[in-house]
Amino acid sequence: MTDPLHPPSVARAVFGNRLELAQRYAVLLADVGVSRGLIGPREADRLWERHLLNSAVIGELIPPAASVLDVGSGAGLPGVPLALARPDLSVTLMEPMARRVAFLVEVVADLELDNVTVLRGRAEDAAVRRSLGRNDVVTARAVTGLHRLAGWCLPLLAPAGALLAIKGESAQLELDAARAALHAAGAVRADVQACGIGLLTVPTTVIRVIAGSTFHRASP
């Protein structure tokens, strides 16, 4: 069992002088996050390795001072850990469900995250896509399959921007099956990356999709 207030020693290397804020976020997840049904009760015992650190290390793939849109942010994963570990980033947490949005607003206020904005909306909503403009990076964790993410998220990227989709062991198989959909959506390159090597017991697997300069917008 992991105590939210006592993270593994590697957390200092990931969060630096913002580790205390990461601890506060872990406590919020373990308390309010569970009571409101934002994470399962069993997840409270593995918050650091499975959620906070797993999310934060994908910052290895994000350039300095980038704008990041976290699609389907849920309880704030991976957007909040990213914003904590990388205060140079400008992060927007986009979530459609009101109760999750309310939690995210509370987290941002409690942690005083001035580099984070919360937005209620869906990536597949054409009107929302038009209002968001283009981002350097779009992140997604446990949202939907890659073939669908491509149509939703690539239009939200600046040219040469990256979609970073956190996936599991079958990431390469999912990528191979989605290559036609990625090409149709305007991707120019896609690969599987491992983040947190040497830090995490199980590195985070990420499918990285690079957008081209033109896009084929999916139908609303």
C-alpha positions as CSV (number, residue, x, y, z in Angstrom):
1,M,0.0,0.0,0.0
2,T,1.3,3.5,-0.9
3,D,0.7,6.5,1.3
4,P,-0.2,9.5,-0.8
5,L,1.9,11.7,1.5
6,H,4.9,9.4,1.2
7,P,5.8,9.0,-2.5
8,P,8.6,6.8,-3.8
9,S,12.1,8.4,-3.8
10,V,12.0,8.7,-7.6
11,A,9.2,11.2,-7.3
12,R,11.7,13.9,-6.3
13,A,13.6,13.4,-9.6
14,V,10.4,13.8,-11.5
15,F,8.6,16.7,-9.7
16,G,11.6,18.5,-8.2
17,N,10.7,21.4,-5.9
18,R,7.0,20.9,-6.7
19,L,6.9,17.5,-5.1
20,E,4.9,18.9,-2.2
21,L,2.2,20.1,-4.6
22,A,2.2,16.6,-6.2
23,Q,1.7,15.1,-2.7
24,R,-1.3,17.4,-2.2
25,Y,-2.7,16.3,-5.5
26,A,-2.3,12.7,-4.5
27,V,-4.2,13.3,-1.3
28,L,-7.0,14.9,-3.2
29,L,-7.2,11.9,-5.6
30,A,-7.2,9.4,-2.7
31,D,-9.9,11.3,-0.8
32,V,-12.2,13.4,-2.9
33,G,-11.3,11.6,-6.1
34,V,-12.4,8.3,-4.7
35,S,-15.5,9.6,-2.9
36,R,-16.7,11.3,-6.1
37,G,-16.1,8.2,-8.2
38,L,-13.3,9.9,-10.3
39,I,-10.9,7.0,-9.6
40,G,-11.6,3.6,-8.3
41,P,-11.0,2.9,-4.6
42,R,-8.3,0.3,-5.4
43,E,-6.4,2.9,-7.4
44,A,-5.7,4.9,-4.2
45,D,-3.1,2.3,-3.2
46,R,-1.1,2.8,-6.4
47,L,-1.5,6.5,-7.2
48,W,2.2,7.4,-7.5
49,E,3.5,4.6,-9.8
50,R,0.4,4.0,-11.9
51,H,-1.0,7.5,-12.2
52,L,1.2,10.5,-11.1
53,L,4.6,9.3,-12.2
54,N,3.2,7.4,-15.2
55,S,1.7,10.6,-16.4
56,A,4.4,13.1,-15.6
57,V,7.2,11.3,-17.4
58,I,5.7,11.8,-20.8
59,G,7.0,15.3,-20.4
60,E,10.2,13.8,-21.9
61,L,8.5,14.0,-25.3
62,I,7.3,17.6,-24.9
63,P,9.4,20.6,-26.0
64,P,10.0,23.6,-23.7
65,A,7.2,26.2,-23.2
66,A,4.7,24.1,-25.3
67,S,0.9,24.5,-25.2
68,V,-0.7,21.2,-24.1
69,L,-4.3,20.2,-24.5
70,D,-5.3,17.2,-22.3
71,V,-8.3,15.6,-23.9
72,G,-10.8,13.7,-21.7
73,S,-8.8,14.8,-18.6
74,G,-11.0,13.0,-16.1
75,A,-9.4,13.4,-12.7
76,G,-6.6,15.4,-14.3
77,L,-4.4,12.6,-15.8
78,P,-2.0,13.2,-17.4
79,G,-2.5,17.0,-17.5
80,V,-2.1,17.8,-13.8
81,P,1.1,15.8,-13.2
82,L,2.5,17.2,-16.4
83,A,1.8,20.8,-15.3
84,L,3.4,20.0,-11.9
85,A,6.5,18.5,-13.3
86,R,6.8,21.0,-16.2
87,P,5.8,24.5,-15.0
88,D,7.0,25.9,-18.3
89,L,4.1,24.2,-20.1
90,S,0.7,25.9,-20.7
91,V,-1.8,23.1,-20.0
92,T,-5.6,23.0,-20.8
93,L,-7.6,20.3,-19.2
94,M,-10.6,19.5,-21.3
95,E,-13.3,17.3,-19.8
96,P,-17.0,16.9,-20.8
97,M,-18.5,15.7,-17.5
98,A,-19.6,18.5,-15.0
99,R,-18.6,16.7,-11.8
100,R,-15.1,16.0,-13.2
101,V,-14.8,19.6,-14.3
102,A,-15.8,20.8,-10.8
103,F,-13.1,18.6,-9.3
104,L,-10.5,19.9,-11.8
105,V,-11.4,23.5,-11.0
106,E,-10.9,22.7,-7.3
107,V,-7.6,21.1,-7.9
108,V,-6.2,23.9,-9.9
109,A,-7.3,26.4,-7.3
110,D,-6.0,24.4,-4.4
111,L,-2.6,23.8,-6.0
112,E,-2.5,27.4,-7.4
113,L,-1.5,26.1,-10.8
114,D,-1.3,29.3,-12.8
115,N,-0.2,27.4,-15.9
116,V,-3.4,25.3,-16.1
117,T,-6.9,26.1,-17.5
118,V,-10.0,23.9,-17.2
119,L,-12.4,23.7,-20.1
120,R,-15.6,21.8,-20.3
121,G,-16.0,20.2,-23.8
122,R,-15.5,17.2,-26.1
123,A,-12.7,16.9,-28.6
124,E,-15.2,15.4,-31.1
125,D,-17.4,18.5,-31.0
126,A,-16.7,20.4,-34.1
127,A,-17.6,23.8,-32.5
128,V,-15.2,23.1,-29.6
129,R,-12.5,22.2,-32.1
130,R,-12.9,25.4,-34.0
131,S,-12.7,27.5,-30.7
132,L,-9.6,25.8,-29.4
133,G,-7.2,26.6,-32.2
134,R,-3.9,24.7,-32.7
135,N,-1.8,23.3,-29.9
136,D,1.8,22.0,-29.8
137,V,0.8,18.8,-28.0
138,V,-2.5,17.0,-27.4
139,T,-2.4,14.3,-24.7
140,A,-4.9,11.4,-24.0
141,R,-5.1,8.7,-21.4
142,A,-7.8,6.0,-21.4
143,V,-10.0,8.0,-23.7
144,T,-10.7,5.9,-26.8
145,G,-9.0,3.9,-29.6
146,L,-6.2,5.5,-31.6
147,H,-8.2,5.4,-34.9
148,R,-10.9,7.6,-33.3
149,L,-8.4,9.8,-31.4
150,A,-6.8,10.7,-34.7
151,G,-9.9,12.2,-36.1
152,W,-10.6,14.1,-32.9
153,C,-7.2,15.3,-32.0
154,L,-5.1,15.9,-35.1
155,P,-7.2,18.9,-36.1
156,L,-6.3,20.4,-32.7
157,L,-2.6,20.3,-33.4
158,A,-0.3,22.9,-34.9
159,P,1.7,21.7,-37.9
160,A,4.4,19.2,-36.6
161,G,2.5,19.1,-33.3
162,A,2.3,15.8,-31.5
163,L,-0.6,13.6,-30.2
164,L,0.7,11.7,-27.2
165,A,-1.6,8.8,-26.3
166,I,-0.7,6.8,-23.2
167,K,-1.3,3.1,-24.0
168,G,-0.5,-0.4,-22.7
169,E,1.4,-3.4,-23.8
170,S,-0.6,-3.7,-27.1
171,A,0.4,-0.2,-28.2
172,Q,2.3,-1.4,-31.3
173,L,-0.6,-3.6,-32.5
174,E,-3.0,-0.7,-32.0
175,L,-0.7,1.7,-33.9
176,D,-0.4,-0.8,-36.8
177,A,-4.1,-1.2,-37.0
178,A,-4.7,2.5,-37.0
179,R,-2.2,3.6,-39.6
180,A,-4.8,4.2,-42.4
181,A,-6.9,6.3,-40.1
182,L,-3.9,8.3,-39.0
183,H,-2.9,9.0,-42.6
184,A,-6.4,10.0,-43.4
185,A,-6.5,12.4,-40.5
186,G,-3.2,14.1,-41.6
187,A,-0.5,12.4,-39.7
188,V,3.0,12.3,-41.2
189,R,4.7,10.0,-38.7
190,A,3.8,7.8,-35.7
191,D,5.8,5.6,-33.4
192,V,5.8,3.9,-30.0
193,Q,7.9,5.5,-27.2
194,A,8.8,4.4,-23.7
195,C,9.1,7.2,-21.1
196,G,10.6,7.0,-17.6
197,I,13.2,4.4,-18.4
198,G,15.5,4.1,-15.4
199,L,12.9,5.9,-13.2
200,L,9.8,3.7,-13.3
201,T,9.6,0.0,-12.7
202,V,7.3,-0.2,-15.7
203,P,8.0,2.7,-18.2
204,T,5.1,4.5,-19.7
205,T,4.2,3.4,-23.2
206,V,3.1,6.3,-25.5
207,I,2.0,6.3,-29.1
208,R,3.3,9.5,-30.6
209,V,1.6,10.8,-33.7
210,I,3.1,13.8,-35.6
211,A,0.7,16.0,-37.4
212,G,1.3,17.3,-40.9
213,S,0.6,20.8,-42.3
214,T,-2.9,19.9,-43.6
215,F,-5.8,18.2,-41.9
216,H,-8.8,16.2,-42.9
217,R,-11.3,17.2,-40.3
218,A,-13.6,14.4,-39.0
219,S,-17.3,15.0,-39.2
220,P,-19.0,16.2,-36.0
